[in-house]
């Protein structure tokens, strides 16, 4: 308890103010520019400023167990509040949560495995994994998992990770992808197009000092999972850019 108290004093993060969560509840009812603009200062002071404090505090914690995922500039790790409505039927201009992302340093932002959390009045989301890999990265991860499937399976089934984050999620193909034997022992892993863990926590945590620790321990539990997924991209980033290659023969599973 003494160590925890010392850490709270050092980081300065004690939770979001209640006014910040009240702002999000009101925004959900009044999601339009005319309502938001006169209240932007409330967002900046009661939501964005404490979020920056939280990311800064997480950075300090992550230097111990995930230095390659620390955000160089906390403000740039935080997503904009403004929604991209160009291709959405929902034209409301603002998100009703605030979120931050921690990609692996040296990799393209959404191709490698990274960490994420969001805070709203309703819930806290904590997540990690590969969300939007391009074709080359996807092939590299699958080739890597084909060679390290037993180790990967042990990691995603560890008690600590399962207790804190539940089961692994992600969209899957209906059959084993091209380039891999249909009867490969890791066939189930290779069908994934995403490899993700995510969990929703009680929104009441947002206004308490416990929020930092709840996010931190889940980030730490996911690190072996993220590091294994990122290994082929990290190796490729250190080599001349000749692209990823699969070592497995072509085979079309039908």
C-alpha positions in Angstrom: 0.0 0.0 0.0 2.9 2.4 0.8 4.4 1.7 -2.6 1.1 2.4 -4.3 0.6 5.6 -2.4 4.1 6.8 -3.4 3.4 6.0 -7.0 0.1 8.0 -6.9 2.0 11.1 -5.5 4.7 10.7 -8.1 2.4 10.4 -11.1 -0.2 13.0 -9.9 -3.0 11.0 -11.4 -6.0 10.6 -9.1 -8.8 9.9 -11.5 -10.9 11.9 -13.9 -13.0 14.6 -12.2 -16.7 13.9 -11.9 -17.3 16.9 -14.2 -15.5 15.1 -17.0 -17.9 12.1 -16.9 -20.9 14.5 -16.5 -19.7 16.2 -19.7 -19.7 12.9 -21.6 -23.2 12.1 -20.4 -24.5 15.5 -21.5 -22.6 15.2 -24.8 -24.4 11.9 -25.5 -27.7 13.8 -25.3 -26.5 16.9 -27.1 -24.1 15.7 -29.8 -24.0 18.7 -32.0 -21.5 21.5 -32.6 -23.8 24.2 -31.3 -23.9 22.6 -27.9 -20.2 21.6 -27.8 -18.5 24.8 -28.9 -19.5 26.9 -25.8 -18.4 24.0 -23.6 -15.1 23.1 -25.2 -13.2 24.5 -22.3 -14.9 22.0 -20.0 -13.8 19.2 -22.3 -10.2 20.6 -22.4 -9.9 21.0 -18.6 -12.1 18.1 -17.3 -11.4 15.4 -19.9 -8.4 16.1 -22.1 -6.1 17.4 -19.4 -6.6 14.5 -17.0 -6.3 12.1 -19.9 -2.9 13.6 -20.7 -2.0 13.1 -17.0 -3.1 9.5 -17.2 -1.1 8.8 -20.4 1.9 10.4 -18.8 1.5 8.2 -15.6 1.1 5.1 -17.8 4.3 6.0 -19.7 6.2 6.1 -16.4 4.8 2.7 -15.4 5.5 1.2 -18.8 9.2 2.2 -18.8 9.6 -0.8 -16.5 7.9 -3.5 -18.6 7.2 -2.0 -22.0 9.7 0.7 -22.9 9.3 0.2 -26.6 5.6 1.1 -26.3 5.9 4.3 -24.4 4.3 7.3 -26.1 7.0 9.8 -27.1 4.5 12.6 -26.7 1.4 11.9 -24.5 -0.7 14.4 -26.4 -0.1 12.7 -29.7 -1.1 9.3 -28.2 -4.6 10.6 -27.5 -7.2 10.3 -30.3 -9.1 13.4 -31.4 -12.7 13.8 -30.1 -14.0 14.6 -33.6 -15.6 11.6 -35.4 -14.9 10.9 -39.1 -18.4 10.9 -40.5 -17.5 10.7 -44.2 -18.5 7.0 -44.6 -20.8 6.6 -41.6 -24.6 6.8 -41.4 -24.1 8.3 -37.9 -23.4 12.0 -38.5 -23.0 13.0 -34.9 -19.7 15.0 -34.8 -18.2 13.9 -31.5 -17.1 10.7 -29.8 -18.5 10.2 -26.3 -15.3 8.7 -25.1 -11.6 9.6 -25.0 -9.0 7.1 -26.1 -5.2 6.6 -26.4 -3.0 4.2 -28.4 0.5 2.9 -27.7 2.0 1.4 -30.9 5.3 -0.5 -30.9 8.1 2.0 -31.6 9.6 1.6 -35.1 6.5 0.0 -36.6 3.6 1.4 -38.7 1.0 2.6 -36.3 -1.8 0.1 -37.0 0.1 -2.7 -38.6 2.1 -3.9 -35.6 0.6 -5.1 -32.2 0.0 -2.2 -29.8 -1.9 -1.2 -26.7 -5.1 0.8 -26.4 -7.6 2.1 -23.8 -10.6 4.3 -23.8 -12.6 6.1 -21.1 -16.3 7.0 -21.1 -19.0 7.6 -18.6 -20.3 4.1 -19.2 -17.2 1.9 -19.4 -13.4 1.6 -19.6 -12.0 -0.4 -22.5 -8.5 -1.9 -22.3 -7.2 -3.7 -25.4 -4.1 -4.9 -27.2 -3.1 -6.8 -30.3 -3.1 -6.5 -34.1 -6.1 -4.7 -35.5 -5.4 -3.6 -39.1 -2.4 -5.4 -40.5 -1.6 -4.9 -44.2 -1.1 -7.9 -46.5 2.6 -8.1 -46.0 2.4 -7.8 -42.2 -0.5 -10.3 -42.1 1.6 -12.9 -44.1 4.6 -12.3 -41.9 2.6 -12.8 -38.7 1.0 -16.0 -40.0 4.3 -17.4 -41.1 5.7 -16.6 -37.6 2.8 -18.2 -35.8 3.1 -21.3 -38.1 6.6 -21.7 -36.7 5.8 -20.7 -33.1 2.3 -21.9 -32.6 2.9 -23.9 -29.4 4.6 -21.0 -27.7 1.9 -18.6 -28.8 -0.8 -20.9 -27.6 0.9 -21.2 -24.2 1.0 -17.4 -24.0 -2.6 -16.7 -24.8 -3.7 -19.4 -22.4 -1.8 -18.2 -19.3 -3.9 -17.9 -16.3 -3.0 -14.2 -15.6 -3.8 -13.1 -19.1 -7.1 -15.1 -19.3 -8.2 -13.8 -15.8 -7.5 -10.1 -16.7 -8.4 -10.1 -20.4 -10.6 -13.1 -21.2 -10.2 -15.0 -24.5 -8.4 -13.8 -27.7 -10.7 -12.3 -30.3 -10.4 -11.3 -34.0 -12.1 -11.8 -37.4 -11.3 -15.1 -39.1 -11.3 -16.7 -42.5 -13.5 -19.6 -43.2 -10.5 -21.7 -44.3 -6.7 -21.8 -43.9 -5.2 -18.9 -46.0 -3.2 -19.5 -49.2 0.4 -20.4 -48.7 -0.2 -22.7 -45.7 -1.0 -26.5 -45.6 -4.6 -27.2 -45.0 -3.7 -29.6 -42.2 -1.2 -27.3 -40.4 -1.2 -27.8 -36.6 -1.7 -24.1 -36.2 -4.6 -23.9 -38.7 -7.0 -22.3 -36.3 -4.5 -19.5 -35.5 -3.6 -18.9 -39.1 -7.2 -18.3 -40.1 -7.2 -15.1 -37.9 -7.1 -11.7 -39.7 -6.8 -10.0 -36.3 -5.3 -11.1 -33.0 -6.9 -9.1 -30.1 -7.6 -9.1 -26.4 -10.0 -6.6 -25.0 -12.1 -6.2 -21.9 -14.7 -3.7 -20.6 -14.4 -2.4 -17.1 -16.9 -0.5 -14.9 -17.1 3.1 -15.9 -17.1 4.1 -12.2 -13.4 3.4 -12.2 -12.8 6.5 -14.3 -13.1 8.9 -11.3 -10.9 6.9 -9.0 -7.1 6.5 -8.5 -7.5 2.8 -9.2 -7.9 3.4 -12.9 -4.2 3.7 -13.5 -3.4 0.4 -11.9 -6.2 -1.5 -13.6 -5.0 -0.4 -17.0 -1.3 -0.9 -16.2 -1.7 -4.5 -15.0 -3.6 -5.5 -18.1 -1.0 -3.8 -20.4 1.7 -5.7 -18.5 -0.2 -9.0 -18.8 -0.4 -8.6 -22.6 3.2 -7.9 -23.3 4.4 -11.5 -24.1 1.5 -11.7 -26.5 2.3 -8.4 -28.2 6.0 -9.0 -28.3 5.7 -12.4 -30.1 3.3 -10.9 -32.6 5.7 -8.1 -33.4 8.8 -10.1 -33.8 8.7 -10.5 -37.6 7.9 -6.8 -38.2 10.6 -5.7 -35.8 13.1 -7.9 -37.7 11.9 -6.7 -41.0 12.2 -3.0 -39.9 15.9 -3.5 -39.2 16.6 -5.0 -42.6 16.6 -3.3 -46.0 13.0 -2.8 -47.2 12.6 -5.9 -49.5 9.2 -6.9 -48.1 8.0 -9.9 -46.2 8.3 -13.4 -47.6 6.5 -16.6 -46.6 8.7 -19.7 -46.2 5.7 -22.0 -46.8 4.7 -23.5 -50.1 1.5 -22.4 -51.9 -1.5 -24.5 -51.1 -5.1 -23.5 -51.8 -7.4 -25.0 -49.1 -10.9 -25.7 -50.3 
